[in-house]
Amino acid sequence: MAGQRQSTQGFQSLYNQATALTLKKDMPGLTKFYKRTRTENYIYVSAHNEKRTLQELLNAMSAVMAQYDVKTCSVHVDKVKVSKTSTVLEVTTELLLVKRSSPDKKVHTLGQTVHGQDVWIDFNSSWKLGYSKVLSESFTVDGKPVH
């Protein structure tokens, strides 16, 4: 699809692949997928404007997956803006995690909804994600909002 306009369905398919690997808690698969679909200088910017490299992002994901089971995970492409060499997507990610080994012996859930912006670049004959920024996020613990 390089040199051509990537379809919304094509980008959604890439997000669906990442979602499937996340639901399986397949960190080796996610690492391989992320390294294949990100630029070398990929940057993730949190809602607090903290920047992370791809390796830092993968390390954080691995730490979370070691502590939680992934109950649900989805990514939806909300908006698309296309230029000659890049495509900017606004996406919504929803994640529900379950922690079974808490000190109080109860099952706890952690929910996260992230609205973000991803910049995909037509790079060396393939589309690669170069930059992700969290525009807003919300959390719940056991179904109750956290502020």
N, CA, C and O atoms as a DFTB+ gen file, in Angstrom:
588 C
 N C O
     1  1       0.804      -1.190       0.000
     2  2       0.000       0.000       0.000
     3  2       0.843       1.248       0.000
     4  3       0.310       2.358       0.007
     5  1       2.130       1.090      -0.008
     6  2       3.020       2.242      -0.006
     7  2       2.809       3.044      -1.271
     8  3       2.504       2.504      -2.334
     9  1       2.982       4.357      -1.128
    10  2       2.814       5.231      -2.266
    11  2       1.357       5.420      -2.630
    12  3       1.037       6.184      -3.540
    13  1       0.478       4.738      -1.936
    14  2      -0.947       4.862      -2.178
    15  2      -1.609       5.279      -0.879
    16  3      -1.005       5.227       0.193
    17  1      -2.830       5.683      -0.992
    18  2      -3.601       6.035       0.181
    19  2      -4.048       4.755       0.877
    20  3      -4.722       3.917       0.278
    21  1      -3.676       4.611       2.117
    22  2      -4.089       3.444       2.909
    23  2      -5.550       3.633       3.293
    24  3      -5.937       4.729       3.697
    25  1      -6.345       2.626       3.181
    26  2      -7.761       2.721       3.515
    27  2      -7.963       2.678       5.028
    28  3      -7.125       2.168       5.771
    29  1      -9.096       3.228       5.462
    30  2      -9.445       3.151       6.879
    31  2      -9.481       1.699       7.316
    32  3      -9.024       1.372       8.412
    33  1     -10.022       0.818       6.470
    34  2     -10.094      -0.605       6.795
    35  2      -8.697      -1.206       6.924
    36  3      -8.476      -2.085       7.758
    37  1      -7.758      -0.743       6.111
    38  2      -6.387      -1.238       6.201
    39  2      -5.750      -0.869       7.528
    40  3      -5.094      -1.700       8.157
    41  1      -5.938       0.374       7.956
    42  2      -5.414       0.779       9.260
    43  2      -6.149       0.045      10.376
    44  3      -5.527      -0.404      11.338
    45  1      -7.470      -0.078      10.252
    46  2      -8.241      -0.784      11.277
    47  2      -7.761      -2.224      11.403
    48  3      -7.713      -2.770      12.506
    49  1      -7.405      -2.840      10.279
    50  2      -6.882      -4.201      10.298
    51  2      -5.585      -4.288      11.108
    52  3      -5.375      -5.252      11.845
    53  1      -4.718      -3.283      10.969
    54  2      -3.477      -3.263      11.758
    55  2      -3.784      -3.149      13.253
    56  3      -3.175      -3.841      14.069
    57  1      -4.722      -2.279      13.606
    58  2      -5.106      -2.158      15.016
    59  2      -5.729      -3.463      15.519
    60  3      -5.497      -3.860      16.661
    61  1      -6.510      -4.125      14.681
    62  2      -7.128      -5.392      15.079
    63  2      -6.071      -6.466      15.343
    64  3      -6.231      -7.286      16.247
    65  1      -5.001      -6.463      14.560
    66  2      -3.914      -7.418      14.791
    67  2      -3.275      -7.180      16.161
    68  3      -3.013      -8.132      16.897
    69  1      -3.028      -5.928      16.499
    70  2      -2.448      -5.603      17.801
    71  2      -3.401      -5.986      18.928
    72  3      -2.971      -6.488      19.967
    73  1      -4.693      -5.749      18.721
    74  2      -5.698      -6.102      19.716
    75  2      -5.707      -7.611      19.975
    76  3      -5.752      -8.041      21.127
    77  1      -5.666      -8.406      18.918
    78  2      -5.672      -9.862      19.064
    79  2      -4.456     -10.337      19.866
    80  3      -4.578     -11.215      20.720
    81  1      -3.297      -9.763      19.593
    82  2      -2.084     -10.133      20.336
    83  2      -2.183      -9.695      21.790
    84  3      -1.721     -10.406      22.682
    85  1      -2.779      -8.535      22.040
    86  2      -2.957      -8.044      23.408
    87  2      -3.880      -8.963      24.190
    88  3      -3.597      -9.295      25.341
    89  1      -4.987      -9.377      23.573
    90  2      -5.933     -10.266      24.255
    91  2      -5.289     -11.602      24.625
    92  3      -5.661     -12.216      25.625
    93  1      -4.337     -12.046      23.831
    94  2      -3.612     -13.299      24.118
    95  2      -2.458     -13.078      25.099
    96  3      -1.829     -14.037      25.545
    97  1      -2.178     -11.803      25.437
    98  2      -1.021     -11.443      26.269
    99  2       0.269     -11.968      25.641
   100  3       1.163     -12.457      26.331
   101  1       0.340     -11.854      24.331
   102  2       1.479     -12.359      23.557
   103  2       2.514     -11.244      23.396
   104  3       2.571     -10.598      22.350
   105  1       3.331     -11.017      24.424
   106  2       4.332      -9.949      24.356
   107  2       5.373     -10.187      23.272
   108  3       5.749      -9.228      22.598
   109  1       5.868     -11.423      23.059
   110  2       6.806     -11.609      21.940
   111  2       6.161     -11.248      20.597
   112  3       6.799     -10.626      19.747
   113  1       4.901     -11.639      20.410
   114  2       4.192     -11.303      19.176
   115  2       3.951      -9.811      19.049
   116  3       4.113      -9.248      17.967
   117  1       3.560      -9.153      20.159
   118  2       3.350      -7.705      20.144
   119  2       4.651      -6.969      19.851
   120  3       4.662      -6.007      19.084
   121  1       5.744      -7.417      20.458
   122  2       7.034      -6.776      20.232
   123  2       7.410      -6.857      18.759
   124  3       7.827      -5.864      18.163
   125  1       7.263      -8.035      18.180
   126  2       7.578      -8.221      16.757
   127  2       6.666      -7.352      15.884
   128  3       7.130      -6.699      14.950
   129  1       5.366      -7.352      16.198
   130  2       4.396      -6.563      15.443
   131  2       4.711      -5.068      15.547
   132  3       4.733      -4.366      14.536
   133  1       4.955      -4.580      16.777
   134  2       5.228      -3.166      16.971
   135  2       6.519      -2.750      16.267
   136  3       6.573      -1.675      15.669
   137  1       7.552      -3.580      16.328
   138  2       8.809      -3.226      15.673
   139  2       8.669      -3.233      14.154
   140  3       9.363      -2.491      13.460
   141  1       7.774      -4.068      13.643
   142  2       7.543      -4.114      12.199
   143  2       6.703      -2.936      11.720
   144  3       6.851      -2.499      10.579
   145  1       5.823      -2.417      12.575
   146  2       4.866      -1.391      12.139
   147  2       5.165       0.006      12.680
   148  3       4.365       0.919      12.477
   149  1       6.293       0.194      13.360
   150  2       6.689       1.510      13.879
   151  2       7.983       1.954      13.224
   152  3       8.789       1.125      12.800
   153  1       8.184       3.277      13.141
   154  2       9.449       3.797      12.637
   155  2      10.509       3.615      13.717
   156  3      10.185       3.407      14.886
   157  1      11.783       3.693      13.318
   158  2      12.881       3.554      14.279
   159  2      12.823       4.602      15.375
   160  3      13.179       4.327      16.521
   161  1      12.377       5.802      15.030
   162  2      12.341       6.888      16.016
   163  2      10.913       7.165      16.506
   164  3      10.582       8.299      16.854
   165  1      10.077       6.129      16.532
   166  2       8.698       6.239      17.022
   167  2       8.678       6.864      18.418
   168  3       9.507       6.538      19.268
   169  1       7.723       7.761      18.639
   170  2       7.546       8.401      19.941
   171  2       6.081       8.292      20.359
   172  3       5.171       8.542      19.569
   173  1       5.878       7.914      21.621
   174  2       4.557       7.871      22.243
   175  2       4.518       9.008      23.261
   176  3       5.409       9.118      24.103
   177  1       3.496       9.851      23.188
   178  2       3.362      10.983      24.106
   179  2       2.103      10.776      24.948
   180  3       0.996      10.668      24.421
   181  1       2.300      10.722      26.277
   182  2       1.185      10.476      27.191
   183  2       0.312      11.725      27.341
   184  3       0.639      12.792      26.821
   185  1      -0.785      11.576      28.051
   186  2      -1.686      12.701      28.318
   187  2      -0.992      13.773      29.157
   188  3      -1.405      14.933      29.151
   189  1       0.065      13.384      29.879
   190  2       0.823      14.327      30.706
   191  2       2.055      14.848      29.973
   192  3       2.956      15.426      30.581
   193  1       2.080      14.638      28.662
   194  2       3.152      15.098      27.777
   195  2       4.504      14.429      28.057
   196  3       5.555      14.994      27.752
   197  1       4.471      13.224      28.636
   198  2       5.696      12.446      28.840
   199  2       5.949      11.642      27.568
   200  3       5.041      11.007      27.033
   201  1       7.184      11.676      27.095
   202  2       7.532      10.984      25.858
   203  2       8.188       9.652      26.162
   204  3       9.013       9.538      27.068
   205  1       7.800       8.624      25.371
   206  2       8.390       7.293      25.498
   207  2       8.816       6.786      24.137
   208  3       8.142       7.004      23.131
   209  1       9.942       6.111      24.128
   210  2      10.380       5.435      22.911
   211  2       9.579       4.146      22.768
   212  3       8.838       3.760      23.671
   213  1       9.736       3.497      21.640
   214  2       9.053       2.219      21.432
   215  2       9.471       1.214      22.500
   216  3       8.618       0.524      23.057
   217  1      10.756       1.117      22.794
   218  2      11.210       0.144      23.790
   219  2      10.640       0.454      25.174
   220  3      10.263      -0.459      25.908
   221  1      10.576       1.725      25.529
   222  2       9.987       2.103      26.824
   223  2       8.508       1.754      26.870
   224  3       8.012       1.298      27.900
   225  1       7.800       1.961      25.771
   226  2       6.387       1.601      25.697
   227  2       6.203       0.092      25.832
   228  3       5.326      -0.361      26.568
   229  1       7.020      -0.685      25.128
   230  2       6.937      -2.151      25.224
   231  2       7.251      -2.634      26.639
   232  3       6.609      -3.561      27.133
   233  1       8.230      -2.016      27.291
   234  2       8.560      -2.392      28.674
   235  2       7.375      -2.137      29.606
   236  3       7.062      -2.966      30.460
   237  1       6.722      -0.994      29.440
   238  2       5.561      -0.664      30.269
   239  2       4.413      -1.641      30.014
   240  3       3.749      -2.082      30.952
   241  1       4.184      -1.977      28.751
   242  2       3.125      -2.940      28.418
   243  2       3.422      -4.301      29.036
   244  3       2.521      -4.952      29.565
   245  1       4.658      -4.729      28.973
   246  2       5.058      -6.014      29.530
   247  2       4.826      -6.050      31.040
   248  3       4.355      -7.053      31.575
   249  1       5.155      -4.958      31.722
   250  2       4.952      -4.883      33.169
   251  2       3.469      -4.977      33.526
   252  3       3.107      -5.659      34.485
   253  1       2.621      -4.309      32.773
   254  2       1.174      -4.364      33.020
   255  2       0.650      -5.777      32.774
   256  3      -0.116      -6.306      33.578
   257  1       1.061      -6.382      31.670
   258  2       0.568      -7.721      31.343
   259  2       1.041      -8.781      32.336
   260  3       0.394      -9.817      32.488
   261  1       2.161      -8.530      33.010
   262  2       2.641      -9.465      34.023
   263  2       1.740      -9.436      35.264
   264  3       1.680     -10.415      36.008
   265  1       1.051      -8.330      35.486
   266  2       0.224      -8.175      36.680
   267  2      -1.270      -8.367      36.437
   268  3      -2.021      -8.649      37.370
   269  1      -1.701      -8.216      35.187
   270  2      -3.136      -8.227      34.892
   271  2      -3.456      -9.206      33.774
   272  3      -2.625      -9.484      32.909
   273  1      -4.691      -9.727      33.811
   274  2      -5.247     -10.449      32.670
   275  2      -5.996      -9.429      31.825
   276  3      -6.599      -8.502      32.366
   277  1      -5.966      -9.586      30.524
   278  2      -6.673      -8.679      29.624
   279  2      -8.048      -9.274      29.347
   280  3      -8.165     -10.326      28.719
   281  1      -9.085      -8.591      29.820
   282  2     -10.448      -9.089      29.620
   283  2     -11.005      -8.631      28.275
   284  3     -11.536      -9.433      27.507
   285  1     -10.878      -7.339      28.000
   286  2     -11.312      -6.817      26.704
   287  2     -10.305      -5.780      26.220
   288  3      -9.629      -5.123      27.013
   289  1     -10.224      -5.652      24.907
   290  2      -9.342      -4.665      24.286
   291  2      -9.906      -4.358      22.907
   292  3     -10.197      -5.265      22.127
   293  1     -10.057      -3.074      22.615
   294  2     -10.514      -2.691      21.279
   295  2      -9.905      -1.358      20.888
   296  3      -9.631      -0.509      21.736
   297  1      -9.700      -1.190      19.604
   298  2      -9.230       0.067      19.044
   299  2     -10.138       0.384      17.866
   300  3     -10.390      -0.473      17.020
   301  1     -10.626       1.611      17.813
   302  2     -11.521       2.017      16.731
   303  2     -10.996       3.287      16.090
   304  3     -10.662       4.249      16.783
   305  1     -10.922       3.291      14.765
   306  2     -10.523       4.482      14.019
   307  2     -11.730       5.410      13.940
   308  3     -12.764       5.054      13.374
   309  1     -11.585       6.618      14.520
   310  2     -12.690       7.581      14.559
   311  2     -12.642       8.581      13.410
   312  3     -13.674       8.881      12.810
   313  1     -11.448       9.104      13.093
   314  2     -11.291      10.102      12.039
   315  2     -10.015       9.829      11.274
   316  3      -9.052       9.277      11.806
   317  1     -10.028      10.233       9.996
   318  2      -8.868      10.040       9.130
   319  2      -8.601      11.337       8.379
   320  3      -9.513      11.940       7.812
   321  1      -7.326      11.761       8.381
   322  2      -6.912      12.916       7.578
   323  2      -5.687      12.480       6.777
   324  3      -4.670      12.090       7.350
   325  1      -5.792      12.547       5.451
   326  2      -4.763      12.016       4.563
   327  2      -3.997      13.152       3.889
   328  3      -4.585      14.133       3.432
   329  1      -2.668      12.998       3.838
   330  2      -1.836      13.884       3.019
   331  2      -0.994      12.989       2.102
   332  3      -1.178      11.771       2.098
   333  1      -0.080      13.571       1.331
   334  2       0.716      12.767       0.390
   335  2       1.599      11.737       1.081
   336  3       1.716      10.608       0.606
   337  1       2.219      12.111       2.192
   338  2       3.196      11.219       2.811
   339  2       2.810      10.720       4.198
   340  3       3.554       9.951       4.808
   341  1       1.653      11.148       4.704
   342  2       1.243      10.671       6.023
   343  2      -0.277      10.617       6.124
   344  3      -1.002      11.227       5.338
   345  1      -0.721       9.877       7.105
   346  2      -2.140       9.797       7.429
   347  2      -2.267       9.968       8.932
   348  3      -1.613       9.263       9.701
   349  1      -3.109      10.906       9.352
   350  2      -3.336      11.148      10.767
   351  2      -4.676      10.529      11.132
   352  3      -5.708      10.834      10.534
   353  1      -4.635       9.653      12.128
   354  2      -5.848       8.985      12.583
   355  2      -6.164       9.406      14.006
   356  3      -5.268       9.511      14.844
   357  1      -7.423       9.643      14.274
   358  2      -7.872       9.764      15.654
   359  2      -8.493       8.423      15.996
   360  3      -9.346       7.913      15.270
   361  1      -8.053       7.860      17.112
   362  2      -8.481       6.512      17.496
   363  2      -8.948       6.501      18.947
   364  3      -8.523       7.319      19.763
   365  1      -9.824       5.564      19.244
   366  2     -10.264       5.315      20.614
   367  2      -9.861       3.902      20.983
   368  3     -10.173       2.946      20.274
   369  1      -9.163       3.783      22.105
   370  2      -8.745       2.483      22.616
   371  2      -9.457       2.248      23.940
   372  3      -9.463       3.115      24.814
   373  1     -10.058       1.070      24.082
   374  2     -10.707       0.696      25.340
   375  2     -10.091      -0.605      25.820
   376  3      -9.926      -1.558      25.059
   377  1      -9.757      -0.621      27.099
   378  2      -9.066      -1.759      27.685
   379  2      -9.678      -2.049      29.046
   380  3      -9.920      -1.130      29.829
   381  1      -9.930      -3.328      29.332
   382  2     -10.400      -3.740      30.650
   383  2      -9.480      -4.847      31.131
   384  3      -9.373      -5.905      30.512
   385  1      -8.818      -4.579      32.249
   386  2      -7.861      -5.521      32.824
   387  2      -8.414      -6.082      34.130
   388  3      -9.186      -5.416      34.820
   389  1      -8.018      -7.305      34.465
   390  2      -8.455      -7.968      35.691
   391  2      -7.218      -8.369      36.486
   392  3      -6.285      -8.971      35.954
   393  1      -7.231      -8.022      37.767
   394  2      -6.137      -8.428      38.655
   395  2      -6.710      -9.379      39.697
   396  3      -7.608      -9.024      40.461
   397  1      -6.176     -10.587      39.711
   398  2      -6.691     -11.611      40.608
   399  2      -5.862     -11.791      41.880
   400  3      -6.329     -12.390      42.848
   401  1      -4.659     -11.285      41.878
   402  2      -3.769     -11.566      43.002
   403  2      -3.559     -10.357      43.907
   404  3      -2.435     -10.071      44.320
   405  1      -4.636      -9.652      44.212
   406  2      -4.515      -8.483      45.069
   407  2      -4.406      -8.927      46.535
   408  3      -4.817     -10.036      46.880
   409  1      -3.858      -8.072      47.388
   410  2      -3.697      -8.437      48.801
   411  2      -5.005      -8.783      49.508
   412  3      -5.006      -9.595      50.433
   413  1      -6.126      -8.177      49.085
   414  2      -7.410      -8.470      49.741
   415  2      -8.095      -9.708      49.171
   416  3      -9.226     -10.019      49.544
   417  1      -7.412     -10.416      48.266
   418  2      -7.893     -11.684      47.676
   419  2      -9.138     -11.518      46.815
   420  3      -9.782     -12.508      46.467
   421  1      -9.487     -10.285      46.467
   422  2     -10.635     -10.033      45.609
   423  2     -10.164      -9.817      44.176
   424  3      -9.006      -9.484      43.925
   425  1     -11.089     -10.016      43.250
   426  2     -10.808      -9.725      41.848
   427  2     -11.104      -8.246      41.609
   428  3     -12.179      -7.759      41.960
   429  1     -10.148      -7.535      41.013
   430  2     -10.334      -6.117      40.733
   431  2     -10.171      -5.866      39.243
   432  3      -9.381      -6.530      38.571
   433  1     -10.933      -4.892      38.733
   434  2     -10.830      -4.529      37.319
   435  2     -10.288      -3.109      37.194
   436  3     -10.558      -2.241      38.023
   437  1      -9.529      -2.908      36.149
   438  2      -9.009      -1.591      35.799
   439  2      -9.425      -1.322      34.363
   440  3      -9.054      -2.064      33.454
   441  1     -10.187      -0.271      34.161
   442  2     -10.628       0.113      32.821
   443  2      -9.905       1.363      32.361
   444  3      -9.593       2.245      33.161
   445  1      -9.640       1.433      31.069
   446  2      -8.975       2.607      30.502
   447  2      -9.579       2.898      29.135
   448  3      -9.737       1.998      28.310
   449  1      -9.909       4.138      28.906
   450  2     -10.337       4.605      27.593
   451  2      -9.395       5.726      27.184
   452  3      -9.216       6.700      27.915
   453  1      -8.798       5.578      26.014
   454  2      -7.835       6.561      25.517
   455  2      -8.304       7.071      24.159
   456  3      -8.607       6.291      23.257
   457  1      -8.356       8.385      24.032
   458  2      -8.577       9.017      22.730
   459  2      -7.217       9.558      22.313
   460  3      -6.596      10.341      23.033
   461  1      -6.767       9.132      21.147
   462  2      -5.431       9.519      20.730
   463  2      -5.346       9.865      19.263
   464  3      -6.295       9.713      18.494
   465  1      -4.169      10.334      18.914
   466  2      -3.867      10.693      17.530
   467  2      -2.621       9.918      17.112
   468  3      -1.587       9.987      17.776
   469  1      -2.725       9.191      16.022
   470  2      -1.609       8.425      15.476
   471  2      -1.244       8.977      14.109
   472  3      -2.118       9.210      13.274
   473  1       0.054       9.188      13.878
   474  2       0.538       9.677      12.589
   475  2       1.272       8.526      11.905
   476  3       2.343       8.103      12.341
   477  1       0.674       8.033      10.829
   478  2       1.247       6.958      10.021
   479  2       1.974       7.585       8.842
   480  3       1.459       8.503       8.203
   481  1       3.166       7.090       8.556
   482  2       4.017       7.663       7.521
   483  2       4.256       6.636       6.420
   484  3       4.531       5.468       6.696
   485  1       4.149       7.081       5.173
   486  2       4.511       6.240       4.033
   487  2       6.033       6.209       4.018
   488  3       6.676       7.157       3.566
   489  1       6.612       5.106       4.519
   490  2       8.026       5.047       4.852
   491  2       8.661       3.800       4.244
   492  3       8.291       2.676       4.584
   493  1       9.608       4.007       3.353
   494  2      10.341       2.877       2.757
   495  2       9.414       1.771       2.254
   496  3       9.601       0.603       2.591
   497  1       8.453       2.123       1.478
   498  2       7.542       1.172       0.830
   499  2       6.527       0.515       1.748
   500  3       5.945      -0.507       1.385
   501  1       6.301       1.072       2.921
   502  2       5.227       0.552       3.772
   503  2       4.770       1.650       4.732
   504  3       5.497       2.613       4.978
   505  1       3.576       1.500       5.265
   506  2       3.061       2.452       6.239
   507  2       3.589       2.069       7.608
   508  3       3.491       0.915       8.024
   509  1       4.155       3.056       8.310
   510  2       4.662       2.823       9.657
   511  2       4.169       3.930      10.573
   512  3       4.039       5.088      10.176
   513  1       3.902       3.539      11.801
   514  2       3.448       4.504      12.796
   515  2       4.655       5.253      13.340
   516  3       5.576       4.643      13.884
   517  1       4.652       6.577      13.194
   518  2       5.787       7.383      13.607
   519  2       5.593       8.107      14.919
   520  3       6.561       8.451      15.597
   521  1       4.314       8.344      15.286
   522  2       4.053       9.198      16.435
   523  2       2.657       8.902      16.948
   524  3       1.707       8.797      16.172
   525  1       2.540       8.769      18.264
   526  2       1.230       8.600      18.905
   527  2       1.119       9.589      20.046
   528  3       2.054       9.738      20.833
   529  1      -0.011      10.267      20.145
   530  2      -0.235      11.214      21.238
   531  2      -1.588      10.943      21.860
   532  3      -2.598      10.824      21.166
   533  1      -1.592      10.849      23.188
   534  2      -2.838      10.708      23.929
   535  2      -3.469      12.089      24.034
   536  3      -2.858      13.020      24.558
   537  1      -4.697      12.218      23.531
   538  2      -5.422      13.485      23.606
   539  2      -6.209      13.581      24.903
   540  3      -6.305      14.654      25.500
   541  1      -6.772      12.459      25.339
   542  2      -7.481      12.390      26.622
   543  2      -7.562      10.929      27.040
   544  3      -7.496      10.023      26.209
   545  1      -7.705      10.720      28.339
   546  2      -7.857       9.351      28.844
   547  2      -8.684       9.369      30.113
   548  3      -8.726      10.365      30.835
   549  1      -9.340       8.251      30.370
   550  2     -10.097       8.093      31.604
   551  2      -9.887       6.683      32.135
   552  3      -9.618       5.751      31.378
   553  1     -10.016       6.544      33.466
   554  2      -9.783       5.270      34.116
   555  2     -10.941       4.934      35.030
   556  3     -11.619       5.823      35.545
   557  1     -11.167       3.641      35.229
   558  2     -12.075       3.160      36.248
   559  2     -11.367       2.062      37.035
   560  3     -10.521       1.343      36.503
   561  1     -11.728       1.948      38.304
   562  2     -11.298       0.814      39.135
   563  2     -12.576       0.197      39.687
   564  3     -13.370       0.856      40.359
   565  1     -12.751      -1.077      39.386
   566  2     -13.965      -1.806      39.777
   567  2     -15.226      -1.067      39.314
   568  3     -16.236      -1.033      40.017
   569  1     -15.144      -0.478      38.120
   570  2     -16.283       0.194      37.503
   571  2     -16.518       1.617      37.958
   572  3     -17.427       2.275      37.453
   573  1     -15.725       2.116      38.899
   574  2     -15.906       3.471      39.404
   575  2     -14.850       4.394      38.812
   576  3     -13.673       4.036      38.771
   577  1     -15.255       5.585      38.350
   578  2     -14.289       6.510      37.751
   579  2     -13.187       6.914      38.734
   580  3     -13.419       7.073      39.933
   581  1     -11.993       7.071      38.189
   582  2     -10.846       7.554      38.951
   583  2     -10.480       8.919      38.382
   584  3     -10.360       9.083      37.168
   585  1     -10.306       9.890      39.263
   586  2      -9.993      11.258      38.785
   587  2      -8.591      11.633      39.158
   588  3      -8.144      12.737      38.846
